[in-house]
């Protein structure tokens, strides 16, 4: 009885093992594409799949790579293991770049989707030249590295300027802003200026004509006396980030008092955007003068000059010595990182009784400011009360 039972168990085990050996093992096929196209699949039997490469508009199929090779299309894949196949497509170049004298460029297609190609192009100035801009039929771009979506054949111009060529501005065209007082300006290129007016407007000057860019600051500034929209400077890396900085006497509602403020925004294609405030005096000035407000840069820092404001009149006999008061922003040269944060090695960074942005103090009305890269010094010029002007090396 026992022997028969054992034999029966053995037969059942053999049948079970044999049945298991007939089970199907599933394998995975991974399909990738490079370029502008797709791949369709057709299952021919349990282990064979037909792949067909389908190029999109402005594209052609080149070859297969991975677990399929060659140029045959369609191609059949035996799925007897996990496999990966890539269909490679060559994209027709839709972007023509016409270059002026003074440089070259590099470009590549970084992505494509439904016939839209995304190009990245980088302007490379030659020695003695600087990048100016890219220009297509509708827009002008001021970033040295340009990312552009292209769907149809497109022509774009790339301009460079000779850094040794003299400026050639038509002074009469600027002077024709008869009701405006120009306060600060900077140059994007040999024939492209950006400047401020006291009333709160920002203009561009290009191709012999001033063009109003923005009136954003008209309602913000106190333009009485020496106040208004004041200095304007391009970021040292403007060609990469489009940042522009401005200073202005920001009016206090319901009074004639003003703060001195520093803003940053992006300027591209004749428009300003992404406006942000980086600095504002902790207290307002009660007089419409001695704002200083000049901007200068080293490679990593922004320097901002601010006059003594009021009620201080300056001098040893003044009842209010703003310029000597380290708890007061007025009468100082401040140092900031380019994003408005405070450098940790500023002289008074760890002094709880001082403003941690202060780099130098004791200034009356510093309306000239520059950073000297050769000596790593800050140089300021100041208006005296009646003569007695100063040049300070800091």
C-alpha positions as CSV (number, residue, x, y, z in Angstrom):
1,X,0.0,0.0,0.0
2,X,2.8,2.4,0.9
3,X,4.8,1.6,-2.3
4,X,1.8,2.4,-4.5
5,X,1.2,5.7,-2.8
6,X,4.8,6.7,-3.3
7,X,4.7,5.9,-7.0
8,X,1.6,8.0,-7.4
9,X,3.2,11.0,-5.8
10,X,6.3,10.7,-8.0
11,X,4.2,10.6,-11.2
12,X,2.3,13.8,-10.1
13,X,5.6,15.6,-9.4
14,X,6.9,14.8,-12.8
15,X,3.7,16.0,-14.4
16,X,3.9,19.3,-12.4
17,X,7.5,20.0,-13.4
18,X,6.7,19.3,-17.0
19,X,3.7,21.6,-16.9
20,X,5.8,24.4,-15.4
21,X,8.5,24.1,-18.1
22,X,5.8,25.0,-20.7
23,X,5.1,28.5,-19.1
24,X,6.0,31.6,-21.2
25,X,8.7,34.0,-19.9
26,X,8.0,37.7,-20.5
27,X,10.7,39.9,-21.8
28,X,10.8,43.7,-22.1
29,X,11.5,45.8,-25.3
30,X,12.6,49.4,-24.6
31,X,12.3,51.7,-27.6
32,X,14.1,55.1,-27.7
33,X,14.3,57.9,-30.3
34,X,17.0,60.5,-31.0
35,X,15.9,63.3,-33.3
36,X,12.5,64.1,-34.7
37,X,10.5,60.9,-35.1
38,X,8.7,58.0,-33.6
39,X,8.5,54.2,-33.8
40,X,5.4,52.0,-34.3
41,X,5.2,48.3,-33.2
42,X,3.5,45.3,-34.7
43,X,3.4,42.0,-32.9
44,X,4.0,39.2,-35.5
45,X,3.9,36.2,-33.0
46,X,4.7,35.6,-29.3
47,X,8.4,36.4,-29.7
48,X,8.7,38.6,-32.8
49,X,7.9,42.3,-33.1
50,X,8.2,44.5,-36.2
51,X,9.4,48.1,-35.6
52,X,8.9,50.9,-38.1
53,X,10.7,54.2,-37.8
54,X,8.5,57.1,-38.7
55,X,10.3,60.5,-39.2
56,X,8.4,63.7,-38.6
57,X,8.3,66.8,-40.8
58,X,11.8,68.2,-41.5
59,X,13.4,64.9,-40.4
60,X,14.7,61.6,-41.9
61,X,15.4,58.1,-40.5
62,X,19.2,57.4,-40.3
63,X,19.6,54.0,-38.7
64,X,19.0,51.7,-35.7
65,X,21.3,51.3,-32.7
66,X,21.3,49.1,-29.6
67,X,19.9,45.6,-30.1
68,X,19.0,46.4,-33.7
69,X,21.5,47.8,-36.2
70,X,21.6,48.9,-39.8
71,X,19.3,51.0,-41.9
72,X,16.6,48.5,-42.8
73,X,13.2,49.9,-42.0
74,X,11.0,48.2,-40.8
75,X,13.1,45.8,-38.8
76,X,12.0,42.6,-37.0
77,X,13.1,41.9,-33.4
78,X,13.2,38.5,-31.8
79,X,12.3,39.0,-28.2
80,X,14.2,36.2,-26.6
81,X,15.7,38.5,-23.9
82,X,15.3,42.0,-22.5
83,X,16.2,44.3,-25.4
84,X,16.6,48.1,-26.1
85,X,16.4,49.6,-29.6
86,X,17.0,53.2,-30.6
87,X,15.8,54.8,-33.8
88,X,18.0,57.7,-34.9
89,X,16.7,60.6,-37.0
90,X,18.5,63.4,-38.7
91,X,16.8,66.8,-38.3
92,X,16.7,69.3,-41.1
93,X,18.4,72.5,-40.0
94,X,15.8,75.2,-40.0
95,X,17.9,78.0,-38.4
96,X,20.2,80.1,-40.6
97,X,22.5,82.5,-38.7
98,X,24.1,85.4,-40.5
99,X,27.1,86.8,-38.8
100,X,28.6,90.3,-38.9
101,X,32.3,90.9,-38.8
102,X,33.9,90.2,-35.5
103,X,32.9,86.8,-34.3
104,X,31.4,83.4,-34.8
105,X,28.9,81.1,-33.1
106,X,28.1,77.6,-32.1
107,X,24.6,76.1,-32.3
108,X,22.9,72.8,-31.6
109,X,19.4,71.4,-31.5
110,X,18.8,70.5,-27.8
111,X,15.3,69.1,-28.2
112,X,12.4,68.6,-30.7
113,X,8.7,68.1,-30.2
114,X,5.9,67.8,-32.9
115,X,8.0,69.6,-35.5
116,X,9.2,72.4,-33.2
117,X,13.0,72.4,-32.8
118,X,14.7,74.1,-29.8
119,X,18.1,75.6,-30.7
120,X,20.8,76.8,-28.4
121,X,23.2,79.2,-30.0
122,X,26.2,80.8,-28.4
123,X,27.9,84.0,-29.8
124,X,31.7,83.9,-29.7
125,X,33.3,87.4,-30.1
126,X,36.7,87.6,-31.8
127,X,39.6,89.4,-30.1
128,X,38.9,93.1,-30.0
129,X,35.1,92.7,-30.5
130,X,32.1,92.3,-28.2
131,X,28.7,90.7,-28.6
132,X,25.9,93.1,-29.4
133,X,22.7,91.2,-30.1
134,X,20.7,88.6,-32.1
135,X,18.0,89.9,-34.4
136,X,15.2,88.2,-36.3
137,X,12.3,89.6,-38.3
138,X,10.4,90.6,-35.2
139,X,12.7,90.7,-32.1
140,X,16.1,91.5,-30.8
141,X,17.8,89.4,-28.1
142,X,20.7,90.5,-25.8
143,X,21.7,87.3,-24.2
144,X,25.0,85.9,-25.6
145,X,23.6,82.4,-25.3
146,X,20.3,82.2,-27.1
147,X,17.6,79.5,-26.8
148,X,15.1,79.7,-29.6
149,X,12.1,77.6,-30.7
150,X,11.9,77.2,-34.5
151,X,9.1,75.6,-36.4
152,X,9.7,77.0,-39.9
153,X,12.8,78.1,-41.8
154,X,14.2,81.1,-39.8
155,X,17.0,83.6,-40.4
156,X,18.6,85.4,-37.5
157,X,21.4,88.0,-37.6
158,X,24.3,88.0,-35.1
159,X,26.1,91.3,-34.5
160,X,29.4,92.1,-32.9
161,X,31.0,95.5,-32.3
162,X,34.6,96.7,-32.5
163,X,35.5,97.6,-28.9
164,X,38.0,100.2,-30.1
165,X,35.5,102.0,-32.3
166,X,34.3,105.4,-31.1
167,X,30.8,106.1,-29.9
168,X,28.7,107.8,-32.6
169,X,25.6,109.1,-31.0
170,X,23.4,111.8,-32.5
171,X,23.3,114.3,-29.5
172,X,20.5,116.3,-31.1
173,X,18.2,113.3,-31.0
174,X,18.6,112.9,-27.3
175,X,18.3,116.6,-26.5
176,X,14.9,116.6,-28.3
177,X,13.4,115.1,-25.1
178,X,12.7,118.7,-24.3
179,X,10.7,118.1,-21.1
180,X,13.0,115.5,-19.6
181,X,16.2,115.6,-17.5
182,X,18.5,112.7,-18.3
183,X,20.2,111.4,-15.1
184,X,21.9,108.1,-15.7
185,X,22.9,106.0,-18.7
186,X,24.7,102.9,-19.8
187,X,25.7,101.4,-23.2
188,X,24.7,98.0,-24.4
189,X,26.8,98.5,-27.6
190,X,28.3,101.2,-29.7
191,X,24.9,102.3,-31.0
192,X,22.5,101.2,-28.2
193,X,22.1,103.2,-25.0
194,X,19.7,102.9,-22.1
195,X,19.0,105.9,-19.9
196,X,16.8,107.3,-17.1
197,X,15.0,110.6,-16.7
198,X,14.2,112.3,-13.4
199,X,10.5,112.0,-14.0
200,X,10.7,108.2,-13.8
201,X,11.0,107.0,-17.4
202,X,13.5,104.6,-19.0
203,X,14.5,105.1,-22.6
204,X,16.5,103.2,-25.1
205,X,18.5,105.0,-27.8
206,X,19.2,103.1,-30.9
207,X,19.6,103.8,-34.6
208,X,19.4,107.5,-34.0
209,X,16.1,107.5,-32.1
210,X,15.2,107.5,-28.4
211,X,12.3,105.0,-27.6
212,X,10.4,104.9,-24.3
213,X,10.8,101.5,-22.7
214,X,9.0,102.0,-19.4
215,X,7.1,104.5,-17.3
216,X,6.9,102.1,-14.4
217,X,8.8,104.4,-12.0
218,X,6.8,107.6,-12.7
219,X,4.3,106.9,-9.8
220,X,7.1,105.7,-7.4
221,X,9.7,108.5,-7.6
222,X,9.8,111.8,-5.7
223,X,11.2,113.9,-8.5
224,X,11.4,117.2,-6.6
225,X,14.8,118.8,-6.1
226,X,17.6,116.4,-6.8
227,X,15.3,113.3,-6.7
228,X,13.8,111.1,-9.3
229,X,14.8,108.0,-11.2
230,X,18.6,108.2,-11.0
231,X,21.4,105.9,-12.0
232,X,21.1,102.9,-14.3
233,X,23.8,100.2,-14.9
234,X,24.0,96.9,-16.7
235,X,24.9,93.8,-14.7
236,X,28.6,92.7,-15.4
237,X,27.1,89.5,-16.9
238,X,24.3,91.3,-18.7
239,X,24.9,89.3,-21.9
240,X,24.1,86.2,-20.0
241,X,21.3,87.3,-17.6
242,X,19.8,90.5,-19.0
243,X,19.9,92.2,-15.5
244,X,19.8,96.0,-15.2
245,X,20.0,98.0,-11.9
246,X,18.4,101.4,-11.2
247,X,18.4,103.7,-8.2
248,X,15.6,106.2,-7.4
249,X,14.3,108.5,-4.6
250,X,11.2,106.5,-3.6
251,X,8.5,108.8,-2.3
252,X,6.8,108.2,1.0
253,X,3.0,108.4,0.7
254,X,1.5,111.6,2.2
255,X,4.7,113.5,2.5
256,X,7.6,114.9,0.6
257,X,10.1,112.5,2.2
258,X,12.0,109.9,0.2
259,X,13.8,106.6,0.6
260,X,16.8,105.8,-1.6
261,X,16.0,102.5,-3.3
262,X,17.8,100.1,-5.6
263,X,15.9,97.8,-8.0
264,X,16.9,95.1,-10.4
265,X,15.0,94.0,-13.5
266,X,15.5,92.1,-16.8
267,X,15.7,94.1,-20.0
268,X,15.3,92.1,-23.3
269,X,13.7,92.8,-26.6
270,X,12.8,96.3,-25.6
271,X,10.8,95.3,-22.5
272,X,11.5,95.3,-18.8
273,X,10.3,92.5,-16.5
274,X,10.9,90.7,-13.2
275,X,11.3,93.9,-11.2
276,X,12.6,93.3,-7.7
277,X,13.8,95.6,-4.9
278,X,17.3,94.8,-3.6
279,X,17.9,97.7,-1.2
280,X,15.9,100.5,0.5
281,X,17.2,102.9,3.2
282,X,15.8,102.1,6.6
283,X,14.7,105.7,7.2
284,X,13.5,108.3,4.7
285,X,15.2,111.6,4.0
286,X,13.3,114.8,4.7
287,X,15.0,116.8,2.0
288,X,15.0,116.4,-1.7
289,X,18.7,116.3,-2.2
290,X,22.0,114.6,-1.5
291,X,20.9,111.2,-2.7
292,X,24.3,110.1,-4.2
293,X,22.8,107.0,-5.8
294,X,25.6,105.9,-8.1
295,X,26.1,102.2,-8.9
296,X,29.4,100.5,-9.7
297,X,30.5,96.8,-9.9
298,X,33.5,94.6,-9.3
299,X,33.3,91.1,-10.7
300,X,31.3,89.8,-7.8
301,X,30.0,92.9,-5.8
302,X,27.7,95.9,-6.3
303,X,28.7,99.2,-4.8
304,X,26.0,101.8,-4.1
305,X,26.7,105.4,-3.0
306,X,24.2,107.2,-0.9
307,X,24.5,110.9,0.2
308,X,23.8,112.1,3.7
309,X,20.2,113.0,3.0
310,X,18.6,115.0,5.8
311,X,17.9,116.4,8.3
312,X,21.7,116.3,8.4
313,X,23.5,119.1,6.7
314,X,26.9,117.6,7.3
315,X,29.9,119.0,9.0
316,X,31.1,119.0,12.6
317,X,28.3,121.4,13.7
318,X,25.4,119.4,12.3
319,X,22.9,118.3,14.9
320,X,22.3,115.2,12.8
321,X,25.4,113.3,11.7
322,X,23.9,110.7,9.4
323,X,27.2,110.2,7.6
324,X,28.9,109.2,10.8
325,X,26.0,107.2,12.3
326,X,26.6,103.5,11.5
327,X,23.0,102.7,12.4
328,X,21.9,104.9,9.5
329,X,22.1,104.0,5.8
330,X,22.6,107.7,4.6
331,X,26.1,109.1,3.9
332,X,27.6,105.7,3.1
333,X,28.9,103.5,0.3
334,X,27.2,100.1,0.6
335,X,28.5,96.8,-0.7
336,X,26.1,94.1,-1.8
337,X,26.2,90.8,-3.7
338,X,24.7,91.1,-7.1
339,X,21.5,89.5,-5.9
340,X,21.1,92.0,-3.1
341,X,22.3,89.8,-0.3
342,X,25.0,91.0,2.0
343,X,28.7,89.8,1.7
344,X,29.7,88.1,5.0
345,X,33.1,89.9,4.9
346,X,31.6,93.4,4.9
347,X,33.4,95.5,7.6
348,X,30.4,95.8,9.9
349,X,28.7,92.5,9.0
350,X,28.8,91.2,12.6
351,X,28.2,94.6,14.3
352,X,24.6,94.5,15.7
353,X,24.7,98.3,16.1
354,X,25.6,99.0,12.4
355,X,24.0,98.5,9.1
356,X,25.8,95.4,7.7
357,X,25.8,96.6,4.1
358,X,28.1,99.5,5.0
359,X,31.5,99.4,3.2
360,X,32.6,103.0,3.8
361,X,31.0,105.9,5.8
362,X,31.4,109.7,6.2
363,X,30.2,110.7,2.8
364,X,28.4,114.0,2.0
365,X,27.0,113.5,-1.5
366,X,29.0,110.9,-3.6
367,X,27.7,111.3,-7.1
368,X,30.8,109.7,-8.8
369,X,31.6,106.1,-8.2
370,X,33.8,103.5,-9.8
371,X,35.6,100.2,-9.0
372,X,39.3,100.1,-10.1
373,X,40.1,96.5,-11.1
374,X,43.8,97.2,-11.1
375,X,44.0,98.2,-7.5
376,X,40.8,96.6,-6.3
377,X,39.8,99.9,-4.9
378,X,36.6,101.8,-4.9
379,X,36.9,105.5,-6.0
380,X,34.3,108.0,-5.2
381,X,33.9,111.8,-6.0
382,X,31.8,114.0,-3.7
383,X,30.2,117.4,-4.0
384,X,31.3,119.9,-1.4
385,X,29.0,122.6,0.0
386,X,30.7,125.5,-1.9
387,X,33.8,124.0,-3.4
388,X,35.9,121.5,-1.4
389,X,35.0,118.5,-3.7
390,X,36.7,115.3,-2.9
391,X,38.0,112.2,-4.6
392,X,38.3,109.3,-2.1
393,X,40.1,106.0,-2.7
394,X,38.6,103.3,-0.5
